[in-house]
């Protein structure tokens, strides 16, 4: 158990930076978003859309945030999949999240 109610992956892995089978602790916020890139090794880019209100025009505009997340070997993810990522310690210069489940 890693602290939130998500299903544990069926496969086992030997990744040290896996919250399920390694020693990586997760904390802080959990974000659900869409995978937009899987080009890096063991890292994915997750994009989250939100609506921002503009009082002058009395309308909403879409804004996006992108997060780089570590992808453990036990989770199979492709582009356009919906995933849940959680905050962890810095794994590299830009990676501060890890993928914990695929929806």
N, C-alpha and C positions, 0 to 999 in steps of 0.2 A: 504494500500500500504506500502511495507516495503523497497522500494528503488530500487528494480530490477524488471524486467518484468517477473514474474512467475505467474502461475495460483494459486489462493487462494483455499485451500481445501474446499470440500463441507461440511464436518462435522464440528461441533463446539466442542471445548474442554474447560476444566476449568484449563488447565495447565498454571501456572504463567510464566514458561519459554518457552512459545510459542510466536514466533514473530508475528503471526496472531491474536491470541485471548488473549494473555497475555501482559506482560509489558517488554519483552526482546527486546532490540534494537540490530540490526545487523549493521555491519560496515566492512570495509576492503575488503578482497578478497572473491570471490565466486569460489568454486571448484566443478567440476563435476566428480564423480567417482562411483565405484561399491561397493555395500554393501557386505562385506565378513563375518560379524558376527553380529548376533542379540541376543547373549546369555545374555547380561547384561540388567538390568531393565531400560527402557527408554533411552538406549544408544546403538548406532550402531558403527561399525568400517567400515570406508570407505577407499578404496584403490584406489590410482591414479597411473597410469603407465605413464612413460615418457621415451624418448629416450635420451641417453647421447653419444656424439661422442668421440671415442678414436682415436686421430691423429696417434698414432704409428701403429695401425692396419688398419686405414682408414675404420672403421666400427662403427656401433652403437650398444649399449647394452641397454637392458631394465632395468630400475630402478623403484622401487615402493616406494611410501610414504603412510603411514597409518595415518588416522585422526580419533579420537574418537569424535562423534557428538551426541548431545542430540536429541532424537526423540520425538516430541510432540504427544499427543494422537490422534490428528485429521488426522495424516498422516499414512497410512497403508504401511509398507515396509517389504519385505521379503528378504531373502538372494539372491544375484545375481541381484537385482534391481539397476538401474542407478538412482542416486539421485544428487541433487544440495545442497551443504552445504555452509553456510556463517559464517564468523567469528563473534564472540560476546564476551561479557565479560566472564571471567572464571566462569564456572558453578560448577566445582569441580577441583581437583588437575590436572587431565589430559584432561578434556573436555573444549575446547575453541571454539567449532563450534556447529551449530544447523542446522538440516535438514529443508530446506525451501520448497522443491518440489520434486516430484517423476516424472521421465520421462517415 
